Amino acid sequence: MIITTISSLAQNVLDAFAKHSKASLFTVAISGIDASGKGYITKLLQEELENKGYKVANINIDLSTKGYST
């Protein structure tokens, strides 16, 4: 499946959220290579979900800057 808009990405997240057995909390992970736009997409997704009334926590972890190797 190819997702081409933030609203369709948000809808996919919400569809998965609706199927989740503990619908009060849900985790979504965005991963990719360096400088691939993960932070930008995450920010847009966060704004889209917040505009729909959801509370979103955006937690960024970059293990490469902490001396960890992947």
Secondary structure as UniProt FT lines:
FT   HELIX           6..19
FT   TURN            23..24
FT   TURN            34..35
FT   HELIX           38..51
FT   TURN            52..53
FT   HELIX           63..66
//
